[in-house]
Amino acid sequence: MCFGRCARCVGYKLLILALLCIVANTLLYFPNGETRFASEHHLSRYVECLHGILGGGFLVLIAAAVFIGLHNDDSCGHEGCGKSCVVLASVLAALLGILGSGYCIIISALGLSQGPYCLTHLERNWIYPFTDSSGGYLFEYNKWSECQEPQNIVQWNVTLFSILLVLGAIEFILCFIQIINGILGGLCGLCCSHEETYVC
């Protein structure tokens, strides 16, 4: 398969994943669809890191746009330059995507480990009740009711942070595949005699 076609294939997949990351991160700002917790600054610190919007979102969108634009064999105006420019752009864009998706993965994991910021019925104060559990609270469902506000915040955070973690991991893998594809494209040429050399 042509290097450019494979890059475009990866690009479209990343485009969808990046948009899903932006949606998931945006939903974290509005527990149960309510806006007051964001305006009152009663959200987890990791929600405000914008890992799904900036990392898994916009940085990956930039990489996806570059990959989608690599389908032209002569993208730099001259055939020889075009091949080298395409390979260089592909690898740099993939590295940018890895940076963004890696940020999304790390912050999502930290958010899951720390747990939500909520009003507890024991302390009657806004705290991180599960910080000391190092993620153990994820399997102790009976403790989730400690958080009174926002309602169902534990389920909300666990679901969305988990989605962002999975999406970020898939983005990371796709960008890594594109780095390999870019290196092979540089070694073998933009197209290898119309043979399906690379796998999307």
C-alpha positions in Angstrom: 0.0 0.0 0.0 1.2 3.5 -0.7 2.8 5.3 2.2 0.6 8.3 1.6 -2.6 6.3 1.6 -1.6 4.6 4.8 -0.9 7.9 6.5 -4.3 9.2 5.3 -5.9 6.1 6.7 -4.3 6.7 10.1 -5.1 10.4 9.9 -8.9 9.8 9.6 -8.8 7.4 12.5 -7.0 9.9 14.6 -9.4 12.6 13.6 -12.3 10.7 15.1 -10.4 9.8 18.2 -9.3 13.4 18.8 -12.9 14.6 18.5 -14.1 12.0 21.0 -11.3 13.1 23.4 -12.5 16.7 23.2 -16.1 15.6 23.9 -15.1 13.4 26.8 -12.9 16.1 28.4 -15.7 18.7 28.0 -18.2 16.4 29.7 -15.8 16.2 32.7 -16.5 19.9 33.3 -20.2 19.4 33.6 -21.0 16.6 36.1 -24.6 15.4 35.5 -24.9 18.2 33.0 -24.6 20.9 35.6 -22.4 24.0 35.1 -22.3 25.3 38.7 -19.5 23.1 39.8 -17.2 24.4 37.2 -18.1 28.0 37.9 -17.5 27.4 41.7 -14.2 25.7 41.0 -15.4 22.4 42.5 -13.7 20.1 40.0 -10.7 17.8 40.2 -7.4 19.5 39.4 -6.8 16.9 36.7 -10.1 17.9 34.9 -8.6 21.4 34.5 -5.4 20.0 32.8 -7.3 19.9 29.5 -5.6 16.6 28.7 -8.4 15.5 26.4 -8.9 18.9 24.8 -5.3 20.0 24.2 -3.4 16.7 24.4 -5.6 14.0 23.0 -7.6 16.6 21.1 -5.9 19.5 19.3 -2.3 18.1 19.2 -3.6 14.9 17.7 -5.9 16.9 15.4 -2.8 18.6 14.0 -1.1 15.3 13.4 -4.3 13.9 11.8 -4.5 16.9 9.5 -0.9 16.4 8.4 -1.4 12.7 7.8 -4.6 13.3 5.8 -2.7 15.9 3.6 0.1 13.4 2.8 -1.7 11.6 0.0 -0.1 13.7 -2.7 3.1 12.1 -4.0 4.7 15.5 -4.8 3.7 17.6 -1.8 6.7 19.9 -1.8 6.8 20.9 -5.5 9.7 18.7 -6.6 9.6 14.9 -6.7 12.9 14.4 -4.8 12.1 17.0 -2.2 8.5 15.9 -2.1 9.5 12.4 -0.8 11.8 13.7 1.9 9.4 16.5 2.9 6.5 14.0 3.2 8.6 11.6 5.3 9.8 14.4 7.6 6.4 15.9 8.0 4.9 12.5 8.8 7.5 11.6 11.5 7.3 15.1 13.1 3.5 15.0 13.1 3.5 11.5 14.6 5.9 12.7 17.3 3.5 15.6 18.1 0.6 13.1 18.2 2.6 10.9 20.6 3.3 13.9 22.8 -0.4 14.8 22.9 -1.7 11.3 23.4 0.9 10.6 26.0 -0.1 13.7 28.0 -3.7 12.5 27.8 -2.8 9.0 29.1 -0.7 10.3 32.0 -3.3 12.8 33.2 -6.2 10.3 32.8 -4.2 7.8 34.9 -3.5 10.4 37.6 -7.1 11.5 37.6 -8.3 7.9 38.1 -5.7 7.3 40.8 -6.5 10.4 42.8 -10.3 10.2 42.5 -12.8 13.0 42.4 -13.0 16.3 44.3 -16.3 16.2 46.1 -18.4 17.3 49.1 -18.4 14.4 51.6 -21.0 13.5 54.2 -18.3 12.8 56.8 -16.1 15.9 56.5 -18.9 18.2 55.2 -16.2 19.8 53.1 -14.8 19.7 49.6 -11.9 17.2 49.6 -10.3 14.4 47.7 -11.6 11.5 49.8 -9.8 8.7 47.9 -6.3 10.2 47.5 -4.7 7.8 49.9 -6.2 4.7 48.3 -3.9 5.0 45.3 -6.7 3.9 43.0 -8.0 1.2 45.3 -11.3 3.0 45.6 -12.1 1.9 42.0 -12.9 -1.5 43.3 -14.5 -0.4 46.6 -17.9 0.6 45.3 -19.4 0.8 48.8 -17.2 3.8 49.4 -18.4 5.8 46.4 -21.4 7.1 48.3 -19.0 9.1 50.5 -19.3 11.8 47.8 -22.5 13.7 48.1 -22.0 16.4 45.6 -21.8 16.3 42.6 -24.2 13.4 42.6 -22.6 10.2 41.1 -19.4 12.1 40.6 -17.3 9.0 41.1 -19.0 7.1 38.3 -18.9 10.2 36.1 -15.1 10.7 36.6 -14.2 7.0 36.4 -16.2 6.5 33.2 -14.8 9.6 31.4 -11.2 9.3 32.6 -11.2 5.7 31.6 -12.6 6.6 28.1 -9.8 9.2 27.8 -7.2 6.7 28.9 -8.3 4.2 26.3 -8.6 6.8 23.5 -5.2 8.2 24.3 -3.7 4.8 24.2 -5.2 4.0 20.8 -3.9 7.4 19.5 -0.5 6.7 20.9 -0.4 3.3 19.1 -1.5 4.8 15.8 1.0 7.6 16.0 3.8 5.1 16.8 2.7 3.0 13.8 2.9 6.1 11.6 6.4 6.7 12.8 7.4 3.2 11.6 5.5 3.8 8.4 7.2 7.1 7.9 10.7 5.6 8.4 9.9 2.7 6.1 8.5 5.2 3.6 11.8 7.1 3.7 13.8 3.9 3.2 11.7 2.3 0.5 10.4 5.4 -1.3 7.0 7.0 -1.2 5.4 4.0 -3.0 7.1 0.6 -3.4 6.1 -0.4 -6.9 2.4 -0.5 -6.1 2.9 -3.4 -3.7 1.1 -3.4 -0.4 4.1 -3.0 1.7 2.6 -1.2 4.7 -0.4 -2.2 6.7 -3.0 0.2 8.0 
